[in-house]
Amino acid sequence: MLDAVYDKFVERLVKAARVYRVGSSEDPQYNMGAVSDSAAMKSIKEYIEVGKQEGKLLYSSPIPEGDFYWVPLTIIGGTIPEHRIAQEEIFGPVLAVMRVRDFDQSIEWANSTLFALTGGIFSRSPEHIAQARREFRVGNMYINRNNTGDLVSRQPFGGSRMSGVGT
């Protein structure tokens, strides 16, 4: 996140995350269900611990008790490209937030990761959008929209670098 808006963005991001509720995916009052199995739960929880050591825990949601594979929605700030949570794929609700000085550095840092399945930007600047189209190296790039939930059989699933099946 750009330095000039980082603090305000993080404040609003955490407020928005507090609205999400973790619980049974069969109950429409919940936004997020359990993960698929114990191995996924263990891996995600390990990444959360790594993130707490590398950066600063900004938010971790409450999770229900019970026999399902619950993990909290987690936001880690103070992340830099060298951190594990910035370099490895975490297939769970863990968000690493980076503070960059400008848009050029954001593209540089995003392109420094080993994995690049998807990436997204939000910008009102036509110049930044054009720059992202030229320089941001990801399998699927999303501009000013949600960057999850691609359309099966309508969008390619190739990834880039070590993600997916390559470019």
N, CA, C and O of each residue as an XYZ file, in Angstrom:
668
protein
N       0.853     -1.160      0.000
C       0.000      0.000      0.000
C       0.904      1.229      0.000
O       1.926      1.262      0.685
N       0.516      2.231     -0.772
C       1.321      3.443     -0.902
C       1.461      4.141      0.443
O       0.495      4.269      1.195
N       2.672      4.587      0.735
C       3.004      5.204      2.015
C       2.034      6.315      2.406
O       1.640      6.416      3.569
N       1.653      7.138      1.454
C       0.811      8.304      1.747
C      -0.571      7.919      2.291
O      -1.193      8.705      3.005
N      -1.048      6.725      1.962
C      -2.398      6.312      2.404
C      -2.375      5.046      3.256
O      -3.432      4.525      3.613
N      -1.203      4.554      3.579
C      -1.070      3.270      4.273
C      -1.853      3.224      5.584
O      -2.649      2.307      5.791
N      -1.644      4.185      6.461
C      -2.285      4.142      7.782
C      -3.809      4.163      7.671
O      -4.491      3.391      8.344
N      -4.337      5.032      6.834
C      -5.780      5.121      6.648
C      -6.316      3.830      6.017
O      -7.365      3.323      6.415
N      -5.588      3.311      5.037
C      -6.000      2.069      4.383
C      -6.060      0.915      5.383
O      -7.050      0.185      5.432
N      -5.006      0.751      6.177
C      -4.963     -0.351      7.144
C      -6.089     -0.216      8.161
O      -6.716     -1.210      8.527
N      -6.346      0.992      8.615
C      -7.448      1.215      9.557
C      -8.777      0.756      8.949
O      -9.554      0.055      9.599
N      -9.029      1.149      7.715
C     -10.285      0.774      7.043
C     -10.322     -0.717      6.715
O     -11.378     -1.342      6.807
N      -9.183     -1.292      6.336
C      -9.108     -2.718      6.027
C      -9.459     -3.554      7.260
O     -10.241     -4.500      7.168
N      -8.890     -3.212      8.394
C      -9.161     -3.962      9.622
C     -10.635     -3.813     10.019
O     -11.267     -4.784     10.435
N     -11.176     -2.607      9.891
C     -12.608     -2.419     10.176
C     -13.467     -3.301      9.283
O     -14.429     -3.912      9.748
N     -13.125     -3.370      8.012
C     -13.884     -4.214      7.074
C     -13.740     -5.691      7.432
O     -14.711     -6.444      7.349
N     -12.537     -6.113      7.828
C     -12.313     -7.518      8.178
C     -13.105     -7.921      9.419
O     -13.540     -9.067      9.534
N     -13.293     -6.992     10.339
C     -14.039     -7.297     11.570
C     -15.498     -7.666     11.276
O     -16.144     -8.312     12.101
N     -16.018     -7.268     10.126
C     -17.393     -7.572      9.745
C     -17.529     -9.030      9.308
O     -18.588     -9.634      9.473
N     -16.449     -9.597      8.748
C     -16.488    -10.995      8.287
C     -16.637    -11.917      9.486
O     -16.010    -11.725     10.528
N     -17.475    -12.911      9.310
C     -17.702    -13.880     10.370
C     -17.346    -15.264      9.867
O     -17.724    -15.657      8.763
N     -16.614    -15.996     10.692
C     -16.204    -17.346     10.358
C     -17.173    -18.324     11.010
O     -17.418    -18.257     12.215
N     -17.723    -19.234     10.206
C     -18.650    -20.233     10.730
C     -19.082    -21.179      9.632
O     -18.497    -21.193      8.549
N     -20.077    -21.947      9.899
C     -20.546    -22.969      8.973
C     -20.900    -22.380      7.610
O     -21.660    -21.416      7.516
N     -20.343    -22.969      6.564
C     -20.634    -22.486      5.203
C     -22.072    -22.786      4.789
O     -22.550    -22.271      3.778
N     -22.755    -23.610      5.559
C     -24.165    -23.895      5.285
C     -25.092    -22.820      5.826
O     -26.280    -22.798      5.501
N     -24.556    -21.928      6.650
C     -25.355    -20.873      7.271
C     -25.014    -19.538      6.598
O     -23.869    -19.096      6.682
N     -25.968    -18.889      5.937
C     -25.688    -17.666      5.180
C     -25.252    -16.460      6.019
O     -24.844    -15.444      5.457
N     -25.328    -16.551      7.341
C     -24.864    -15.434      8.161
C     -23.336    -15.361      8.223
O     -22.781    -14.361      8.677
N     -22.655    -16.420      7.766
C     -21.195    -16.451      7.817
C     -20.604    -16.159      6.443
O     -21.148    -16.566      5.416
N     -19.488    -15.451      6.446
C     -18.804    -15.084      5.209
C     -17.725    -16.083      4.817
O     -17.359    -16.182      3.645
N     -17.213    -16.828      5.802
C     -16.071    -17.699      5.549
C     -16.244    -18.979      6.346
O     -16.532    -18.947      7.542
N     -16.061    -20.112      5.665
C     -16.174    -21.404      6.312
C     -14.812    -21.960      6.711
O     -13.809    -21.248      6.721
N     -14.804    -23.227      7.034
C     -13.576    -23.921      7.425
C     -12.733    -24.224      6.186
O     -13.231    -24.169      5.061
N     -11.460    -24.542      6.398
C     -10.608    -24.996      5.298
C     -10.829    -26.497      5.098
O     -11.536    -27.129      5.882
N     -10.233    -27.062      4.060
C     -10.591    -28.403      3.597
C     -10.172    -29.558      4.491
O     -10.895    -30.550      4.590
N      -9.018    -29.452      5.144
C      -8.562    -30.591      5.942
C      -7.548    -30.149      6.986
O      -7.173    -28.979      7.051
N      -7.108    -31.109      7.808
C      -6.194    -30.787      8.909
C      -4.834    -30.315      8.398
O      -4.202    -29.463      9.023
N      -4.379    -30.856      7.271
C      -3.087    -30.424      6.717
C      -3.147    -28.952      6.300
O      -2.213    -28.194      6.565
N      -4.232    -28.549      5.656
C      -4.391    -27.142      5.265
C      -4.447    -26.255      6.503
O      -3.802    -25.207      6.543
N      -5.208    -26.664      7.511
C      -5.323    -25.880      8.733
C      -3.955    -25.713      9.396
O      -3.588    -24.613      9.808
N      -3.207    -26.809      9.496
C      -1.882    -26.764     10.129
C      -0.956    -25.826      9.358
O      -0.265    -25.006      9.964
N      -0.934    -25.938      8.035
C      -0.069    -25.109      7.204
C      -0.409    -23.623      7.349
O       0.482    -22.788      7.509
N      -1.686    -23.308      7.291
C      -2.107    -21.902      7.386
C      -1.770    -21.338      8.757
O      -1.285    -20.211      8.859
N      -2.020    -22.103      9.808
C      -1.697    -21.630     11.164
C      -0.195    -21.427     11.343
O       0.226    -20.519     12.059
N       0.613    -22.264     10.701
C       2.070    -22.085     10.749
C       2.466    -20.785     10.053
O       3.315    -20.047     10.553
N       1.856    -20.505      8.908
C       2.140    -19.242      8.217
C       1.726    -18.038      9.061
O       2.412    -17.016      9.056
N       0.628    -18.147      9.772
C       0.194    -17.048     10.641
C       1.259    -16.792     11.705
O       1.580    -15.640     11.995
N       1.805    -17.851     12.286
C       2.864    -17.683     13.296
C       4.118    -17.059     12.687
O       4.743    -16.193     13.297
N       4.481    -17.498     11.491
C       5.626    -16.907     10.782
C       5.366    -15.416     10.545
O       6.243    -14.582     10.769
N       4.153    -15.093     10.089
C       3.796    -13.696      9.837
C       3.899    -12.840     11.087
O       4.362    -11.702     11.014
N       3.479    -13.360     12.228
C       3.566    -12.624     13.490
C       5.022    -12.345     13.856
O       5.329    -11.302     14.433
N       5.924    -13.279     13.519
C       7.346    -13.087     13.813
C       7.988    -12.096     12.838
O       8.834    -11.290     13.226
N       7.576    -12.165     11.572
C       8.189    -11.318     10.551
C       7.635     -9.899     10.555
O       8.376     -8.941     10.332
N       6.366     -9.765     10.802
C       5.711     -8.463     10.723
C       4.930     -8.176     11.984
O       5.329     -8.561     13.083
N       3.809     -7.493     11.810
C       2.971     -7.107     12.942
C       1.549     -7.618     12.688
O       0.963     -7.357     11.637
N       1.007     -8.345     13.659
C      -0.363     -8.821     13.549
C      -1.300     -7.632     13.647
O      -1.338     -6.945     14.668
N      -2.062     -7.387     12.576
C      -3.019     -6.280     12.560
C      -4.417     -6.745     12.934
O      -5.195     -5.996     13.524
N      -4.732     -8.001     12.581
C      -6.055     -8.535     12.906
C      -6.052    -10.044     12.772
O      -5.421    -10.602     11.875
N      -6.768    -10.697     13.678
C      -7.005    -12.132     13.604
C      -8.427    -12.358     14.096
O      -8.743    -12.044     15.244
N      -9.281    -12.895     13.245
C     -10.696    -13.033     13.575
C     -10.925    -14.134     14.600
O     -10.122    -15.057     14.732
N     -12.022    -14.022     15.315
C     -12.403    -15.153     16.165
C     -12.824    -16.330     15.288
O     -13.323    -16.142     14.178
N     -12.617    -17.538     15.795
C     -13.058    -18.735     15.078
C     -13.932    -19.571     16.006
O     -13.764    -19.543     17.226
N     -14.856    -20.306     15.424
C     -15.736    -21.125     16.260
C     -14.996    -22.322     16.845
O     -13.950    -22.737     16.346
N     -15.557    -22.855     17.897
C     -15.055    -24.118     18.439
C     -15.742    -25.240     17.679
O     -16.803    -25.038     17.089
N     -15.150    -26.400     17.692
C     -15.812    -27.526     17.047
C     -14.855    -28.393     16.271
O     -13.643    -28.177     16.280
N     -15.409    -29.369     15.606
C     -14.629    -30.393     14.933
C     -14.311    -30.079     13.476
O     -13.995    -30.986     12.707
N     -14.389    -28.823     13.090
C     -14.053    -28.461     11.716
C     -12.648    -27.865     11.693
O     -12.024    -27.682     12.739
N     -12.162    -27.566     10.504
C     -10.794    -27.071     10.329
C     -10.820    -25.545     10.236
O     -10.705    -24.971      9.154
N     -10.971    -24.911     11.382
C     -11.130    -23.457     11.444
C      -9.785    -22.753     11.468
O      -8.875    -23.153     12.195
N      -9.668    -21.710     10.675
C      -8.515    -20.799     10.737
C      -9.043    -19.371     10.738
O     -10.072    -19.092     10.123
N      -8.356    -18.475     11.415
C      -8.837    -17.092     11.451
C      -8.473    -16.316     10.190
O      -7.446    -16.569      9.561
N      -9.328    -15.374      9.837
C      -8.990    -14.371      8.837
C      -7.902    -13.517      9.484
O      -8.126    -12.933     10.544
N      -6.732    -13.438      8.858
C      -5.570    -12.814      9.486
C      -4.948    -11.776      8.562
O      -4.782    -12.008      7.364
N      -4.606    -10.624      9.141
C      -3.929     -9.560      8.398
C      -2.617     -9.247      9.112
O      -2.599     -8.958     10.308
N      -1.532     -9.310      8.363
C      -0.189     -9.033      8.885
C       0.348     -7.788      8.182
O       0.357     -7.730      6.952
N       0.790     -6.804      8.939
C       1.394     -5.593      8.376
C       2.901     -5.626      8.546
O       3.448     -6.533      9.173
N       3.567     -4.628      7.981
C       5.017     -4.532      8.110
C       5.756     -5.577      7.298
O       6.910     -5.893      7.592
N       5.108     -6.112      6.289
C       5.702     -7.153      5.458
C       6.624     -6.523      4.418
O       6.321     -5.467      3.861
N       7.742     -7.178      4.166
C       8.671     -6.759      3.103
C       8.904     -7.959      2.185
O       8.610     -9.091      2.569
N       9.425     -7.730      0.982
C       9.553     -8.824      0.012
C      10.354    -10.027      0.502
O      10.112    -11.144      0.043
N      11.286     -9.836      1.405
C      12.118    -10.945      1.878
C      11.387    -11.869      2.847
O      11.866    -12.972      3.110
N      10.266    -11.459      3.374
C       9.527    -12.286      4.328
C       8.910    -13.503      3.653
O       8.492    -13.444      2.497
N       8.861    -14.605      4.391
C       8.256    -15.835      3.860
C       6.813    -15.623      3.433
O       6.395    -16.127      2.391
N       6.041    -14.876      4.236
C       4.628    -14.712      3.882
C       4.442    -13.839      2.652
O       3.340    -13.751      2.111
N       5.524    -13.187      2.204
C       5.468    -12.432      0.952
C       5.952    -13.277     -0.220
O       5.668    -12.955     -1.373
N       6.671    -14.342      0.062
C       7.295    -15.120     -1.007
C       6.645    -16.467     -1.288
O       6.889    -17.057     -2.341
N       5.826    -16.963     -0.373
C       5.263    -18.293     -0.545
C       3.742    -18.215     -0.693
O       3.100    -17.305     -0.168
N       3.180    -19.185     -1.417
C       1.730    -19.232     -1.593
C       1.086    -19.779     -0.326
O       1.470    -20.833      0.182
N       0.105    -19.045      0.169
C      -0.645    -19.468      1.348
C      -2.086    -19.635      0.897
O      -2.762    -18.647      0.609
N      -2.558    -20.850      0.832
C      -3.919    -21.075      0.363
C      -4.871    -21.014      1.548
O      -5.447    -22.016      1.971
N      -5.014    -19.805      2.066
C      -5.884    -19.568      3.201
C      -6.067    -18.082      3.407
O      -5.482    -17.276      2.684
N      -6.869    -17.712      4.382
C      -7.239    -16.300      4.586
C      -6.186    -15.498      5.344
O      -6.444    -14.996      6.439
N      -4.997    -15.383      4.751
C      -3.899    -14.632      5.355
C      -3.479    -13.552      4.363
O      -3.118    -13.850      3.224
N      -3.530    -12.308      4.800
C      -3.175    -11.180      3.950
C      -1.932    -10.497      4.508
O      -1.910    -10.087      5.669
N      -0.903    -10.376      3.680
C       0.322     -9.668      4.043
C       0.263     -8.282      3.406
O       0.140     -8.164      2.187
N       0.351     -7.231      4.227
C       0.255     -5.863      3.734
C       1.651     -5.239      3.748
O       2.351     -5.276      4.760
N       2.041     -4.666      2.606
C       3.349     -4.026      2.473
C       3.182     -2.521      2.336
O       2.244     -2.048      1.693
N       4.085     -1.778      2.938
C       4.077     -0.320      2.823
C       5.169      0.065      1.820
O       6.353     -0.177      2.055
N       4.757      0.669      0.698
C       5.712      1.074     -0.345
C       5.697      2.591     -0.495
O       4.714      3.249     -0.157
N       6.797      3.135     -1.005
C       6.882      4.599     -1.115
C       6.057      5.138     -2.279
O       5.524      6.245     -2.200
N       5.947      4.347     -3.385
C       5.226      4.834     -4.562
C       4.795      3.660     -5.432
O       5.096      2.508     -5.119
N       4.097      3.948     -6.516
C       3.564      2.897     -7.381
C       4.686      2.094     -8.036
O       4.556      0.881     -8.202
N       5.782      2.747     -8.410
C       6.910      2.030     -9.004
C       7.420      0.945     -8.060
O       7.672     -0.184     -8.481
N       7.571      1.293     -6.786
C       8.046      0.306     -5.818
C       7.020     -0.810     -5.610
O       7.393     -1.957     -5.367
N       5.738     -0.480     -5.702
C       4.721     -1.527     -5.536
C       4.832     -2.567     -6.650
O       4.728     -3.764     -6.386
N       5.038     -2.130     -7.871
C       5.208     -3.059     -8.996
C       6.492     -3.867     -8.814
O       6.504     -5.080     -9.022
N       7.567     -3.189     -8.425
C       8.854     -3.871     -8.204
C       8.715     -4.967     -7.143
O       9.163     -6.095     -7.350
N       8.099     -4.636     -6.021
C       7.950     -5.609     -4.935
C       7.003     -6.740     -5.335
O       7.269     -7.901     -5.025
N       5.915     -6.424     -6.011
C       4.985     -7.461     -6.443
C       5.668     -8.419     -7.420
O       5.417     -9.623     -7.381
N       6.515     -7.900     -8.280
C       7.222     -8.738     -9.252
C       8.387     -9.508     -8.632
O       8.979    -10.354     -9.301
N       8.733     -9.237     -7.369
C       9.871     -9.902     -6.737
C       9.494    -11.239     -6.103
O      10.356    -11.928     -5.558
N       8.230    -11.608     -6.167
C       7.821    -12.854     -5.526
C       8.099    -14.058     -6.424
O       8.196    -13.933     -7.644
N       8.225    -15.219     -5.796
C       8.468    -16.454     -6.539
C       7.217    -16.938     -7.251
O       7.302    -17.611     -8.278
N       6.050    -16.595     -6.704
C       4.780    -17.069     -7.233
C       4.000    -15.894     -7.804
O       4.135    -14.763     -7.336
N       3.193    -16.162     -8.803
C       2.439    -15.072     -9.426
C       1.191    -15.608    -10.117
O       0.975    -15.370    -11.305
N       0.381    -16.328     -9.367
C      -0.841    -16.882     -9.940
C      -1.775    -15.768    -10.395
O      -2.180    -15.718    -11.556
N      -2.112    -14.876     -9.468
C      -2.953    -13.729     -9.790
C      -2.408    -12.497     -9.108
O      -1.647    -12.591     -8.145
N      -2.795    -11.354     -9.605
C      -2.442    -10.083     -8.983
C      -3.509     -9.070     -9.336
O      -4.192     -9.198    -10.352
N      -3.647     -8.080     -8.504
C      -4.641     -7.060     -8.768
C      -4.192     -5.699     -8.303
O      -3.401     -5.570     -7.369
N      -4.707     -4.690     -8.967
C      -4.455     -3.314     -8.544
C      -5.791     -2.574     -8.505
O      -6.737     -2.907     -9.218
N      -5.827     -1.581     -7.662
C      -6.941     -0.643     -7.622
C      -6.325      0.729     -7.793
O      -5.472      1.131     -7.002
N      -6.748      1.453     -8.819
C      -6.190      2.773     -9.075
C      -7.165      3.608     -9.896
O      -7.893      3.097    -10.747
N      -7.155      4.889     -9.618
C      -7.916      5.835    -10.447
C      -7.022      6.504    -11.485
O      -7.481      7.298    -12.306
N      -5.756      6.171    -11.431
C      -4.787      6.795    -12.327
C      -4.648      5.997    -13.626
O      -4.204      4.849    -13.596
N      -5.022      6.588    -14.766
C      -4.831      5.889    -16.045
C      -3.362      5.527    -16.285
O      -3.071      4.501    -16.901
N      -2.433      6.365    -15.801
C      -1.013      6.079    -15.973
C      -0.606      4.831    -15.188
O       0.150      4.001    -15.693
N      -1.105      4.696    -13.957
C      -0.767      3.522    -13.157
C      -1.372      2.250    -13.745
O      -0.741      1.193    -13.722
N      -2.559      2.346    -14.258
C      -3.199      1.184    -14.888
C      -2.401      0.754    -16.113
O      -2.159     -0.436    -16.313
N      -1.997      1.709    -16.926
C      -1.187      1.396    -18.110
C       0.160      0.794    -17.701
O       0.631     -0.156    -18.326
N       0.771      1.341    -16.663
C       2.043      0.813    -16.179
C       1.880     -0.626    -15.679
O       2.717     -1.481    -15.968
N       0.815     -0.891    -14.940
C       0.568     -2.251    -14.452
C       0.400     -3.210    -15.618
O       0.932     -4.320    -15.589
N      -0.324     -2.801    -16.630
C      -0.512     -3.662    -17.812
C       0.819     -3.988    -18.479
O       1.017     -5.096    -18.977
N       1.726     -3.020    -18.485
C       3.039     -3.224    -19.109
C       3.988     -4.021    -18.230
O       4.719     -4.877    -18.729
N       3.989     -3.749    -16.912
C       5.074     -4.223    -16.056
C       4.710     -5.280    -15.018
O       5.598     -5.997    -14.558
N       3.458     -5.406    -14.636
C       3.065     -6.339    -13.583
C       3.016     -7.741    -14.182
O       2.234     -7.990    -15.100
N       3.824     -8.646    -13.685
C       3.974     -9.985    -14.250
C       3.238    -11.017    -13.398
O       3.780    -11.513    -12.410
N       2.003    -11.336    -13.783
C       1.189    -12.334    -13.088
C       0.422    -13.152    -14.118
O       0.284    -12.745    -15.272
N      -0.073    -14.304    -13.691
C      -0.855    -15.140    -14.598
C      -2.155    -14.474    -15.001
O      -2.445    -14.352    -16.191
N      -2.939    -14.044    -14.033
C      -4.185    -13.313    -14.283
C      -4.112    -12.002    -13.519
O      -3.886    -11.999    -12.309
N      -4.302    -10.888    -14.216
C      -4.271     -9.576    -13.568
C      -5.675     -8.997    -13.543
O      -6.400     -9.012    -14.538
N      -6.031     -8.490    -12.375
C      -7.336     -7.871    -12.184
C      -7.134     -6.393    -11.887
O      -6.302     -6.025    -11.057
N      -7.896     -5.555    -12.566
C      -7.786     -4.108    -12.395
C      -9.116     -3.578    -11.888
O     -10.154     -3.751    -12.527
N      -9.071     -2.928    -10.726
C     -10.239     -2.299    -10.110
C     -11.421     -3.259     -9.947
O     -12.572     -2.910    -10.210
N     -11.101     -4.466     -9.508
C     -12.153     -5.453     -9.217
C     -11.602     -6.511     -8.274
O     -10.399     -6.584     -8.025
N     -12.509     -7.323     -7.758
C     -12.129     -8.430     -6.904
C     -11.148     -9.316     -7.665
O     -11.341     -9.564     -8.855
N     -10.099     -9.798     -6.997
C      -9.129    -10.617     -7.723
C      -9.176    -12.085     -7.337
O      -8.190    -12.808     -7.485
N     -10.326    -12.522     -6.842
C     -10.533    -13.950     -6.631
C     -11.814    -14.344     -7.354
O     -12.620    -13.490     -7.721
N     -11.988    -15.619     -7.549
C     -13.221    -16.086     -8.171
C     -13.229    -15.950     -9.673
O     -14.189    -15.439    -10.251
N     -12.149    -16.410    -10.321
C     -12.138    -16.355    -11.786
C     -13.267    -17.221    -12.336
O     -13.822    -18.064    -11.631
N     -13.584    -17.005    -13.558
C     -14.695    -17.709    -14.202
C     -14.169    -18.963    -14.892
O     -13.465    -18.885    -15.898
N     -14.520    -20.112    -14.339
C     -14.056    -21.387    -14.877
C     -14.537    -21.534    -16.324
O     -15.687    -21.238    -16.648
N     -13.643    -21.991    -17.167
C     -13.870    -22.191    -18.605
C     -14.015    -20.877    -19.368
O     -14.325    -20.885    -20.560
N     -13.794    -19.746    -18.691
C     -13.878    -18.465    -19.385
C     -12.597    -17.657    -19.235
O     -12.324    -16.766    -20.040
N     -11.809    -17.964    -18.208
C     -10.551    -17.275    -17.994
C      -9.445    -18.321    -17.911
O      -9.661    -19.402    -17.364
N      -8.258    -18.012    -18.450
C      -7.160    -18.974    -18.401
C      -6.646    -19.141    -16.966
O      -6.722    -18.219    -16.154
N      -6.132    -20.315    -16.679
C      -5.534    -20.585    -15.379
C      -4.120    -21.038    -15.634
O      -3.831    -22.235    -15.622
N      -3.241    -20.093    -15.864
C      -1.877    -20.458    -16.201
C      -0.897    -20.145    -15.106
O       0.053    -20.896    -14.884
N      -1.112    -19.046    -14.418
C      -0.129    -18.633    -13.428
C       1.097    -18.061    -14.093
O       1.153    -17.907    -15.313
N       2.059    -17.755    -13.285
C       3.329    -17.238    -13.777
C       4.404    -17.623    -12.758
O       4.110    -17.855    -11.586
N       5.624    -17.686    -13.214
C       6.749    -18.135    -12.396
C       6.427    -19.521    -11.804
O       6.200    -20.457    -12.571
N       6.398    -19.684    -10.494
C       6.202    -21.008     -9.899
C       4.721    -21.322     -9.604
O       4.434    -22.320     -8.942
N       3.804    -20.514    -10.070
C       2.374    -20.751     -9.834
C       1.728    -21.430    -11.015
O       2.091    -21.192    -12.166
N       0.766    -22.277    -10.715
C      -0.015    -22.896    -11.773
C       0.837    -23.715    -12.701
O       1.751    -24.413    -12.262
N       0.547    -23.635    -13.983
C       1.284    -24.409    -14.992
C       2.242    -23.552    -15.789
O       2.746    -23.988    -16.824
N       2.506    -22.320    -15.320
C       3.405    -21.420    -16.026
C       2.621    -20.431    -16.868
O       1.393    -20.484    -16.936
N       3.338    -19.542    -17.496
C       2.689    -18.485    -18.267
C       2.010    -19.026    -19.495
O       1.413    -18.265    -20.257
